[in-house]
Amino acid sequence: MPRVHDRSMGVALPVRPAVSHRARHRRLIALAVAVAVLAVSNVMSNRILPSWAYVPWNLAMAFVLLGIAYRGGAGPVAVGLGIRHWHRPVGVGLLLFGGTALLFALGMIVPATQSAFIDTRIGDADVAQMLWVVLEEVAFRGVLPALMGGSPAIRWRWLPVLGASILFGLWHILPSIGIDNANAAVGGALGHNQMLTTTLAVLSMTVAGVAMCALAHLGKGIKTTMLLHWATNSLGFFAAWLLLN
């Protein structure tokens, strides 16, 4: 590090290079752009796009976010998508997938918990839902924490984890509208109170976001949470299909 001589004290003091400030500024700009892109994507996906555009839109948004992260100084390793060490994240993810399948099977067998799987949105379960999962994991467990100063796949830092998880909770405001009518258990428990339903959705998804970040940290990559997230969504829709048909 370059040093400058302080005449008043007679010692050479270190000078912090300006490049670090430029890098931080670039990262914060990338973070603001990523949040704006996600806000637009959320509205487009939930309110505007026709069904045929859902798949290409989600794929495009995932790649756009990765590009924004790269421009902000966060490469594939920083966002939890490093390809050299894939055994641990995939292995942990497959274990979590198996555990989720077991829990879902037990929930379907027990009469008291069967209603939680009865969801009339089963007709919407397709490839688009799986790509939605990819977008969410890339965004909220990869890109946003990395741009906030620390990817959970590399090291645990509470500020990036909480920041990304709160945004993950807010991300579910639009999808939560009408869920009390689509899901029998939710409607019965909350009495079709939309404000309460949305508030609980945001809070629960914020907590879930922290948990998913912890699992990304455990698996050292977001491949772990992609597999788990895919399991919860796809197996949930599969369970609903079995119960409704």
Secondary structure, DSSP 8 states (H G I E B T S, - for coil): --EEEETTTTEEEE---THHHHHHHHHHHHHHHHHHHHHHHHHIIIII--GGGHHHHHHHHHHHHHHHHHHTT--TTTTT--SSS-HHHHHHHHHHHHHHHHHHHHHHHSHHHHGGG-BGGGGG-SHHHHHHHHHHHIIIIIIHHHHHT--TTT---HHHHHHHHHHHHHHTHHHHTTHHHHBHHHHHHHTT-HHHHHHHHHHHHHHHHHHHHHHHHHHTSHHHHHHHHHHHHHHHHHHHHHHH-
